[in-house]
Structures are given as C-alpha cells and as structure tokens.
C-alpha cells in the first residue's frame, strides 16, 4: 500500500515489521512512535488506533496475495506442454516467490487467526478455500483438454494446498534461510508424491518426468 503521505507510509510498513516480529498485542503506539522517530500524536494524525493499522495491513494482504499467481489462460502452455511437475509447480507458487512485504503479513495473519475474526477469515477464504479452488480449476483444465486422465481433482487440490500451508506454518515459526531450504525439499517430496498419483495421457516430447 502506498499513501500520498510519507509519514503514513513509514508508519504502515514499520508496523508490519513490528507486529510480525513482536506480535500485535505486545507493540504499543509508543513503540511504533519510537521505532520511526516520531511522537505518539504523529501516529494519531494518520491512524485512529493500532486496530486501524492492522485492518489496513489485512486489506493490503487480501488485495495483493495473489498478484503473482498466473491465470488459467496464462498457464495453458504449461498445461499442454510442460511435465506434470511443471503443472503442479505452476499451481502452488512457493512462499519464497511472495513479495518480501507479504511474508511478514502472512506471519501476522497466522499469529492472529485464533484471536481475530478477520485473520481467521483470511486463512479460511484466501489461503485455504481460494487456494483449493484455483488448484482444482487448473487440474480440471488439464483433464478437460485430455492432458491428464480423469481423477478427483478436488481431493488432490485439498491435499496439495493444505500440505503447502502446513509447510508455511512451520517456516513462520523458524523463518531462516537454512530452514527454508529444508522445507523447500520437503515441499518437492510432497509434489513428487502427487506426481505419481496422476496419469499423463500426453507426455511432452521433451521427455520430462510424468
């Protein structure tokens, strides 16, 4: 989110950092003011409360979480000419591909999902339900075009999406580069398992694994 006022921008992005690192409850308006080198009154000149800042952070996340996700039309060449692993990877873009500002917000959402109705709905509707629907739509398209043999696309989409967010949560608890590499390997193993559950009716001539 970009505001026309530089101070408001500074407050917004610093709060993402602080809420993610220390939790929403533990960060006070005084902490925010100290972190940006301003007075408490300067915070209130732009936001009426911490809750208003958090609500705008949620809005930002909802608006931008799928910015880098391709449409079905955009991945049609992958559906037709890529390997099954290519198709799976096109559906489940890695958390490492998210813009850096979205990653700490994702952590905030997961921290607050049991305490905050908005966070709970984001997890339920965007991270889970929408993620499953998108994966199912891609798998259905591959079946419709005759690329993949018919299978229960919904169940597989649920399996993949929920496994992926299980990995998300593990990474959020230990967001280091070393652990990211470990979880990426775990994610690839999960994708390899999924790959074996699907029958490719028209494997690409390149000889990619099906």
Backbone as CSV, one residue per row, in Angstrom:
resi,resn,N_x,N_y,N_z,CA_x,CA_y,CA_z,C_x,C_y,C_z
1,UNK,0.855,-1.183,0.000,0.000,0.000,0.000,0.885,1.225,0.000
2,UNK,0.564,2.203,-0.831,1.327,3.443,-0.872,0.381,4.603,-0.591
3,UNK,0.671,5.328,0.473,-0.094,6.520,0.802,0.600,7.732,0.195
4,UNK,-0.132,8.794,0.032,0.477,10.008,-0.502,1.370,10.678,0.532
5,UNK,1.132,10.364,1.807,1.919,10.962,2.881,3.055,10.024,3.291
6,UNK,4.277,10.550,3.282,5.449,9.716,3.585,5.429,9.184,5.016
7,UNK,4.968,9.990,5.953,4.924,9.537,7.347,3.935,8.392,7.509
8,UNK,2.801,8.489,6.840,1.811,7.411,6.922,2.378,6.120,6.336
9,UNK,3.107,6.230,5.228,3.786,5.059,4.654,4.770,4.462,5.648
10,UNK,5.535,5.311,6.284,6.544,4.855,7.238,5.882,4.112,8.393
11,UNK,4.783,4.659,8.904,4.057,4.013,9.998,3.545,2.652,9.567
12,UNK,2.926,2.607,8.402,2.309,1.376,7.907,3.332,0.247,7.778
13,UNK,4.438,0.510,7.108,5.419,-0.550,6.859,6.211,-0.904,8.124
14,UNK,6.434,0.063,8.991,7.116,-0.250,10.248,6.223,-1.119,11.131
15,UNK,4.919,-0.894,11.081,4.003,-1.715,11.875,3.964,-3.150,11.365
16,UNK,4.064,-3.342,10.072,4.147,-4.703,9.542,5.357,-5.414,10.154
17,UNK,6.466,-4.718,10.173,7.695,-5.297,10.737,7.542,-5.587,12.229
18,UNK,7.010,-4.632,12.968,6.898,-4.780,14.417,5.857,-5.826,14.813
19,UNK,4.692,-5.791,14.179,3.640,-6.754,14.517,4.087,-8.179,14.195
20,UNK,4.841,-8.304,13.114,5.310,-9.631,12.717,6.350,-10.165,13.701
21,UNK,7.244,-9.301,14.133,8.345,-9.751,14.989,7.936,-9.916,16.451
22,UNK,7.081,-9.000,16.938,6.778,-8.998,18.371,5.322,-9.329,18.710
23,UNK,4.458,-9.376,17.728,3.017,-9.610,17.844,2.271,-8.300,18.070
24,UNK,1.059,-8.276,17.570,0.211,-7.084,17.634,-0.020,-6.639,19.075
25,UNK,-0.293,-7.575,19.961,-0.635,-7.241,21.337,0.516,-6.572,22.080
26,UNK,1.746,-6.991,21.801,2.891,-6.512,22.566,3.441,-5.177,22.077
27,UNK,3.025,-4.751,20.887,3.529,-3.483,20.332,2.558,-2.361,20.696
28,UNK,3.063,-1.331,21.323,2.231,-0.192,21.709,2.411,0.958,20.720
29,UNK,1.530,1.941,20.822,1.675,3.138,19.999,3.003,3.823,20.305
30,UNK,3.395,3.788,21.575,4.691,4.369,21.951,5.845,3.647,21.268
31,UNK,5.743,2.311,21.166,6.779,1.522,20.485,6.876,1.915,19.017
32,UNK,5.718,2.096,18.405,5.691,2.470,16.979,6.333,3.847,16.799
33,UNK,5.943,4.789,17.651,6.483,6.139,17.549,8.003,6.146,17.721
34,UNK,8.471,5.384,18.703,9.922,5.310,18.938,10.643,4.695,17.756
35,UNK,10.043,3.658,17.149,10.688,2.954,16.038,10.850,3.837,14.806
36,UNK,9.933,4.800,14.632,10.015,5.656,13.432,10.550,7.053,13.771
37,UNK,10.879,7.275,15.052,11.429,8.570,15.446,10.425,9.698,15.416
38,UNK,9.168,9.386,15.741,8.099,10.391,15.751,7.420,10.398,17.115
39,UNK,6.524,11.329,17.308,5.739,11.375,18.538,4.477,10.535,18.393
40,UNK,3.862,10.188,19.543,2.608,9.433,19.507,1.525,10.213,18.774
41,UNK,1.506,11.528,18.940,0.481,12.334,18.272,0.599,12.249,16.759
42,UNK,1.831,12.070,16.250,2.009,11.956,14.799,1.395,10.659,14.274
43,UNK,1.390,9.618,15.123,0.730,8.371,14.737,-0.768,8.609,14.621
44,UNK,-1.322,9.267,15.651,-2.769,9.508,15.670,-3.216,10.511,14.611
45,UNK,-2.290,11.269,14.058,-2.641,12.156,12.950,-3.019,11.371,11.704
46,UNK,-2.564,10.098,11.640,-2.780,9.291,10.436,-3.649,8.061,10.679
47,UNK,-3.602,7.518,11.879,-4.407,6.342,12.215,-5.061,6.566,13.573
48,UNK,-6.317,6.185,13.687,-7.039,6.407,14.941,-6.621,5.422,16.031
49,UNK,-6.055,4.275,15.625,-5.706,3.237,16.598,-4.791,2.207,15.969
50,UNK,-4.223,1.360,16.801,-3.456,0.199,16.289,-4.349,-0.687,15.439
51,UNK,-5.597,-0.845,15.861,-6.512,-1.719,15.134,-6.743,-1.228,13.717
52,UNK,-6.813,0.076,13.538,-6.992,0.607,12.186,-5.775,0.271,11.320
53,UNK,-4.594,0.355,11.899,-3.385,-0.012,11.149,-3.441,-1.486,10.763
54,UNK,-3.802,-2.333,11.724,-3.889,-3.769,11.452,-4.920,-4.057,10.371
55,UNK,-6.059,-3.388,10.417,-7.097,-3.602,9.404,-6.588,-3.239,8.012
56,UNK,-5.803,-2.182,7.924,-5.267,-1.790,6.618,-4.192,-2.775,6.147
57,UNK,-3.457,-3.343,7.084,-2.490,-4.387,6.735,-3.222,-5.598,6.164
58,UNK,-4.320,-5.991,6.808,-5.130,-7.096,6.295,-5.645,-6.790,4.888
59,UNK,-6.138,-5.571,4.687,-6.666,-5.182,3.373,-5.579,-5.286,2.300
60,UNK,-4.387,-4.849,2.655,-3.259,-4.912,1.728,-2.962,-6.356,1.341
61,UNK,-2.946,-7.230,2.330,-2.663,-8.641,2.080,-3.723,-9.255,1.164
62,UNK,-4.981,-8.997,1.459,-6.076,-9.561,0.649,-6.007,-9.073,-0.794
63,UNK,-5.604,-7.839,-0.966,-5.543,-7.250,-2.304,-4.379,-7.793,-3.123
64,UNK,-3.273,-8.114,-2.454,-2.047,-8.412,-3.201,-1.532,-9.845,-3.098
65,UNK,-2.142,-10.689,-2.267,-1.586,-12.025,-2.054,-1.450,-12.825,-3.344
66,UNK,-2.409,-12.700,-4.243,-2.367,-13.493,-5.482,-1.847,-12.700,-6.679
67,UNK,-1.184,-11.570,-6.433,-0.694,-10.745,-7.547,0.193,-11.528,-8.501
68,UNK,1.021,-12.429,-7.957,1.973,-13.167,-8.800,1.427,-14.513,-9.278
69,UNK,0.157,-14.763,-8.998,-0.439,-16.027,-9.430,-0.968,-15.883,-10.843
70,UNK,-0.563,-16.805,-11.719,-0.992,-16.748,-13.114,-2.452,-17.150,-13.261
71,UNK,-3.107,-16.612,-14.279,-4.453,-17.052,-14.611,-4.376,-18.411,-15.301
72,UNK,-5.516,-19.088,-15.404,-5.549,-20.380,-16.095,-5.073,-20.216,-17.534
73,UNK,-5.485,-19.117,-18.166,-5.085,-18.863,-19.554,-3.576,-18.699,-19.670
74,UNK,-2.970,-18.063,-18.693,-1.529,-17.820,-18.742,-0.716,-19.097,-18.577
75,UNK,-1.260,-20.083,-17.868,-0.507,-21.326,-17.702,-0.975,-22.416,-18.677
76,UNK,-1.831,-22.045,-19.621,-2.278,-23.019,-20.620,-1.105,-23.677,-21.345
77,UNK,-0.069,-22.936,-21.751,1.086,-23.595,-22.400,1.750,-24.636,-21.499
78,UNK,1.779,-24.382,-20.184,2.359,-25.357,-19.262,1.469,-26.588,-19.180
79,UNK,0.168,-26.370,-19.125,-0.774,-27.490,-19.079,-0.603,-28.375,-20.312
80,UNK,-0.400,-27.764,-21.458,-0.317,-28.517,-22.702,1.060,-29.124,-22.956
81,UNK,2.116,-28.407,-22.560,3.457,-28.804,-22.999,4.448,-29.089,-21.869
82,UNK,4.091,-28.756,-20.638,5.005,-28.994,-19.535,4.838,-30.387,-18.957
83,UNK,5.702,-30.739,-18.029,5.562,-32.011,-17.312,4.486,-31.863,-16.235
84,UNK,4.090,-32.970,-15.635,3.132,-32.893,-14.536,3.712,-32.056,-13.395
85,UNK,4.992,-32.222,-13.126,5.619,-31.420,-12.076,5.556,-29.938,-12.408
86,UNK,5.704,-29.602,-13.690,5.581,-28.203,-14.101,4.181,-27.679,-13.802
87,UNK,3.171,-28.506,-14.079,1.783,-28.106,-13.825,1.565,-27.883,-12.328
88,UNK,2.046,-28.822,-11.519,1.873,-28.710,-10.074,2.574,-27.464,-9.540
89,UNK,3.784,-27.227,-9.987,4.521,-26.055,-9.517,3.851,-24.757,-9.966
90,UNK,3.211,-24.773,-11.128,2.530,-23.560,-11.600,1.318,-23.245,-10.739
91,UNK,0.727,-24.268,-10.141,-0.436,-24.084,-9.280,-0.018,-23.541,-7.930
92,UNK,1.015,-24.125,-7.342,1.402,-23.790,-5.976,2.691,-22.984,-5.979
93,UNK,2.559,-21.688,-6.306,3.731,-20.841,-6.278,4.302,-20.845,-4.871
94,UNK,5.617,-20.925,-4.767,6.277,-21.090,-3.473,6.188,-19.837,-2.633
95,UNK,6.199,-20.011,-1.302,6.194,-18.844,-0.426,7.428,-17.994,-0.641
96,UNK,8.485,-18.605,-1.168,9.681,-17.828,-1.469,9.490,-16.857,-2.618
97,UNK,8.397,-17.053,-3.396,8.124,-16.164,-4.514,7.311,-14.942,-4.116
98,UNK,6.785,-14.940,-2.893,5.975,-13.814,-2.451,6.851,-12.579,-2.260
99,UNK,6.264,-11.417,-2.522,6.996,-10.186,-2.266,7.359,-10.120,-0.787
100,UNK,8.508,-9.520,-0.503,9.018,-9.538,0.869,8.039,-8.945,1.867
101,UNK,7.262,-7.946,1.486,6.340,-7.330,2.427,5.181,-8.253,2.775
102,UNK,4.842,-9.189,1.891,3.734,-10.091,2.169,4.108,-11.193,3.162
103,UNK,5.362,-11.554,3.205,5.785,-12.628,4.106,5.574,-12.278,5.580
104,UNK,6.008,-11.098,6.048,5.717,-10.779,7.447,4.224,-10.629,7.718
105,UNK,3.446,-10.175,6.722,1.995,-10.084,6.931,1.409,-11.479,7.056
106,UNK,1.915,-12.408,6.272,1.462,-13.793,6.383,1.711,-14.316,7.793
107,UNK,2.832,-13.932,8.350,3.136,-14.345,9.723,2.151,-13.716,10.706
108,UNK,1.826,-12.453,10.500,0.851,-11.779,11.361,-0.498,-12.488,11.295
109,UNK,-0.928,-12.821,10.076,-2.220,-13.489,9.887,-2.254,-14.803,10.655
110,UNK,-1.192,-15.594,10.533,-1.164,-16.881,11.218,-1.063,-16.711,12.740
111,UNK,-0.372,-15.683,13.185,-0.290,-15.427,14.622,-1.659,-15.108,15.210
112,UNK,-2.494,-14.447,14.416,-3.744,-13.900,14.946,-4.992,-14.686,14.544
113,UNK,-4.850,-15.765,13.839,-6.024,-16.464,13.306,-6.926,-17.060,14.374
114,UNK,-6.406,-17.296,15.577,-7.234,-17.823,16.655,-7.737,-16.715,17.594
115,UNK,-7.356,-15.465,17.320,-7.718,-14.355,18.200,-8.499,-13.264,17.471
116,UNK,-8.559,-13.339,16.159,-9.043,-12.229,15.356,-9.912,-12.782,14.228
117,UNK,-11.156,-12.354,14.152,-12.074,-12.881,13.149,-11.609,-12.582,11.725
118,UNK,-11.046,-11.397,11.508,-10.580,-11.054,10.162,-9.444,-11.971,9.735
119,UNK,-8.501,-12.218,10.632,-7.392,-13.116,10.307,-7.906,-14.523,10.044
120,UNK,-8.860,-14.963,10.842,-9.434,-16.300,10.643,-10.084,-16.419,9.265
121,UNK,-10.792,-15.381,8.858,-11.461,-15.418,7.556,-10.463,-15.364,6.405
122,UNK,-9.349,-14.658,6.604,-8.312,-14.628,5.566,-7.741,-16.025,5.362
123,UNK,-7.442,-16.712,6.476,-6.933,-18.078,6.368,-7.980,-18.977,5.707
124,UNK,-9.215,-18.874,6.171,-10.276,-19.745,5.675,-10.595,-19.497,4.207
125,UNK,-10.734,-18.221,3.832,-11.235,-17.896,2.495,-10.152,-17.712,1.441
126,UNK,-9.015,-17.129,1.816,-7.971,-16.826,0.827,-6.901,-17.908,0.797
127,UNK,-6.351,-18.222,1.958,-5.256,-19.195,1.971,-5.739,-20.618,1.714
128,UNK,-6.932,-20.959,2.210,-7.410,-22.330,2.065,-8.431,-22.466,0.932
129,UNK,-9.617,-21.899,1.078,-10.687,-22.119,0.092,-10.293,-21.647,-1.304
130,UNK,-9.765,-20.434,-1.413,-9.396,-19.921,-2.731,-8.224,-20.693,-3.324
131,UNK,-7.277,-21.077,-2.459,-6.139,-21.845,-2.943,-6.562,-23.194,-3.491
132,UNK,-7.502,-23.849,-2.803,-8.011,-25.140,-3.270,-8.767,-24.968,-4.583
133,UNK,-9.610,-23.946,-4.665,-10.398,-23.735,-5.890,-9.491,-23.490,-7.091
134,UNK,-8.456,-22.679,-6.905,-7.546,-22.387,-8.008,-6.845,-23.664,-8.479
135,UNK,-6.341,-24.451,-7.537,-5.661,-25.701,-7.901,-6.626,-26.641,-8.612
136,UNK,-7.846,-26.730,-8.090,-8.840,-27.607,-8.708,-9.163,-27.145,-10.127
137,UNK,-9.261,-25.831,-10.334,-9.542,-25.302,-11.678,-8.435,-25.668,-12.664
138,UNK,-7.188,-25.577,-12.204,-6.066,-25.928,-13.082,-6.098,-27.417,-13.414
139,UNK,-6.283,-28.265,-12.405,-6.341,-29.702,-12.637,-7.517,-30.064,-13.551
140,UNK,-8.657,-29.402,-13.332,-9.825,-29.666,-14.186,-9.539,-29.290,-15.636
141,UNK,-8.836,-28.183,-15.822,-8.499,-27.763,-17.188,-7.606,-28.806,-17.857
142,UNK,-6.655,-29.348,-17.108,-5.770,-30.364,-17.672,-6.539,-31.625,-18.041
143,UNK,-7.559,-31.963,-17.254,-8.403,-33.119,-17.575,-9.277,-32.823,-18.789
144,UNK,-9.876,-31.618,-18.815,-10.764,-31.235,-19.921,-10.048,-31.273,-21.265
145,UNK,-8.794,-30.880,-21.301,-8.039,-30.841,-22.555,-7.464,-32.201,-22.941
146,UNK,-7.671,-33.200,-22.067,-7.154,-34.525,-22.366,-5.702,-34.721,-22.013
147,UNK,-5.135,-33.752,-21.300,-3.731,-33.891,-20.905,-3.586,-34.915,-19.778
148,UNK,-4.522,-34.898,-18.819,-4.480,-35.819,-17.690,-5.712,-36.704,-17.685
149,UNK,-5.538,-37.938,-17.233,-6.681,-38.837,-17.083,-7.582,-38.310,-15.970
150,UNK,-8.898,-38.527,-16.061,-9.814,-38.037,-15.020,-9.432,-38.570,-13.634
151,UNK,-9.532,-37.698,-12.641,-9.263,-38.083,-11.260,-10.011,-37.108,-10.359
152,UNK,-10.000,-37.363,-9.061,-10.698,-36.496,-8.106,-9.860,-35.240,-7.889
153,UNK,-10.109,-34.237,-8.717,-9.287,-33.027,-8.679,-9.468,-32.251,-7.382
154,UNK,-10.667,-32.310,-6.809,-10.892,-31.558,-5.566,-10.070,-32.145,-4.419
155,UNK,-10.107,-33.446,-4.267,-9.356,-34.082,-3.176,-7.862,-33.826,-3.310
156,UNK,-7.360,-33.905,-4.531,-5.936,-33.673,-4.720,-5.582,-32.213,-4.458
157,UNK,-6.461,-31.294,-4.859,-6.227,-29.876,-4.598,-6.196,-29.595,-3.101
158,UNK,-7.085,-30.227,-2.351,-7.100,-30.073,-0.895,-5.807,-30.614,-0.293
159,UNK,-5.393,-31.791,-0.736,-4.161,-32.403,-0.235,-2.964,-31.485,-0.460
160,UNK,-2.836,-30.987,-1.682,-1.679,-30.144,-2.017,-1.717,-28.818,-1.263
161,UNK,-2.873,-28.168,-1.265,-2.965,-26.845,-0.655,-2.763,-26.913,0.857
162,UNK,-3.383,-27.884,1.503,-3.238,-27.994,2.954,-1.821,-28.391,3.348
163,UNK,-1.194,-29.250,2.545,0.196,-29.625,2.819,1.103,-28.410,2.684
164,UNK,0.806,-27.596,1.707,1.616,-26.412,1.466,1.519,-25.431,2.630
165,UNK,0.316,-25.266,3.159,0.162,-24.319,4.259,0.639,-24.886,5.585
166,UNK,0.719,-26.195,5.673,1.396,-26.816,6.809,2.869,-26.415,6.778
167,UNK,3.452,-26.415,5.591,4.843,-26.007,5.437,4.997,-24.517,5.728
168,UNK,4.034,-23.705,5.254,4.038,-22.281,5.573,4.172,-22.066,7.082
169,UNK,3.306,-22.739,7.833,3.267,-22.520,9.274,4.575,-22.943,9.932
170,UNK,5.159,-24.022,9.470,6.446,-24.451,10.023,7.513,-23.401,9.744
171,UNK,7.500,-22.838,8.545,8.505,-21.828,8.200,8.311,-20.554,9.014
172,UNK,7.053,-20.168,9.246,6.759,-18.960,10.013,7.330,-19.056,11.424
173,UNK,7.370,-20.270,11.980,7.919,-20.461,13.316,9.441,-20.362,13.340
174,UNK,10.065,-20.545,12.185,11.525,-20.505,12.117,11.939,-19.966,10.747
175,UNK,11.724,-18.657,10.525,11.921,-18.078,9.193,13.383,-17.794,8.854
176,UNK,14.203,-18.846,8.809,15.607,-18.691,8.440,15.840,-19.261,7.053
177,UNK,16.920,-18.828,6.422,17.241,-19.327,5.082,17.522,-20.825,5.094
178,UNK,18.184,-21.296,6.163,18.514,-22.713,6.249,17.242,-23.561,6.346
179,UNK,16.310,-23.116,7.170,15.070,-23.875,7.324,14.219,-23.783,6.071
180,UNK,14.307,-22.661,5.379,13.596,-22.510,4.111,14.045,-23.582,3.123
181,UNK,15.345,-23.838,3.055,15.862,-24.847,2.137,15.351,-26.232,2.518
182,UNK,15.315,-26.524,3.824,14.795,-27.813,4.295,13.337,-27.977,3.916
183,UNK,12.548,-26.931,4.120,11.123,-27.012,3.808,10.874,-27.071,2.307
184,UNK,11.733,-26.414,1.525,11.608,-26.494,0.067,11.814,-27.931,-0.407
185,UNK,12.764,-28.612,0.211,12.983,-30.023,-0.123,11.779,-30.865,0.278
186,UNK,11.196,-30.562,1.433,10.001,-31.273,1.889,8.832,-31.028,0.938
187,UNK,8.725,-29.798,0.465,7.666,-29.450,-0.488,7.859,-30.223,-1.793
188,UNK,9.078,-30.318,-2.261,9.356,-31.054,-3.500,9.022,-32.535,-3.351
189,UNK,9.288,-33.103,-2.174,8.938,-34.510,-1.941,7.430,-34.705,-2.000
190,UNK,6.683,-33.732,-1.441,5.229,-33.801,-1.487,4.742,-33.720,-2.925
191,UNK,5.334,-32.819,-3.701,4.949,-32.692,-5.107,5.280,-33.966,-5.883
192,UNK,6.401,-34.593,-5.558,6.772,-35.839,-6.234,5.757,-36.935,-5.943
193,UNK,5.255,-36.958,-4.716,4.219,-37.931,-4.367,2.956,-37.667,-5.169
194,UNK,2.554,-36.413,-5.242,1.369,-36.045,-6.025,1.565,-36.426,-7.480
195,UNK,2.751,-36.197,-7.993,3.074,-36.506,-9.383,2.779,-37.968,-9.718
196,UNK,3.037,-38.852,-8.764,2.836,-40.284,-9.000,1.361,-40.681,-8.961
197,UNK,0.507,-39.789,-8.463,-0.920,-40.095,-8.379,-1.679,-39.747,-9.655
198,UNK,-1.006,-39.056,-10.575,-1.681,-38.539,-11.770,-1.168,-39.261,-13.015
199,UNK,-2.080,-39.573,-13.923,-1.709,-40.224,-15.179,-1.670,-39.198,-16.304
200,UNK,-0.516,-39.083,-16.918,-0.322,-38.157,-18.038,-0.705,-38.865,-19.330
201,UNK,-1.752,-38.376,-20.006,-2.217,-39.010,-21.238,-1.425,-38.567,-22.463
202,UNK,-0.682,-37.475,-22.322,0.042,-36.960,-23.480,1.355,-36.336,-22.996
203,UNK,2.288,-37.173,-22.548,3.532,-36.639,-22.000,4.287,-35.809,-23.034
204,UNK,4.896,-34.719,-22.600,5.629,-33.869,-23.540,6.781,-34.622,-24.205
205,UNK,7.083,-34.255,-25.426,8.122,-34.952,-26.194,9.506,-34.721,-25.641
206,UNK,9.625,-33.689,-24.789,10.937,-33.358,-24.249,11.462,-34.447,-23.308
207,UNK,10.551,-35.349,-22.881,10.973,-36.429,-22.001,10.937,-36.056,-20.545
208,UNK,10.251,-34.924,-20.222,10.123,-34.522,-18.810,9.375,-35.598,-18.041
209,UNK,9.707,-35.728,-16.755,9.072,-36.765,-15.936,7.591,-36.555,-15.845
210,UNK,6.812,-37.635,-15.915,5.352,-37.529,-15.835,4.850,-38.239,-14.595
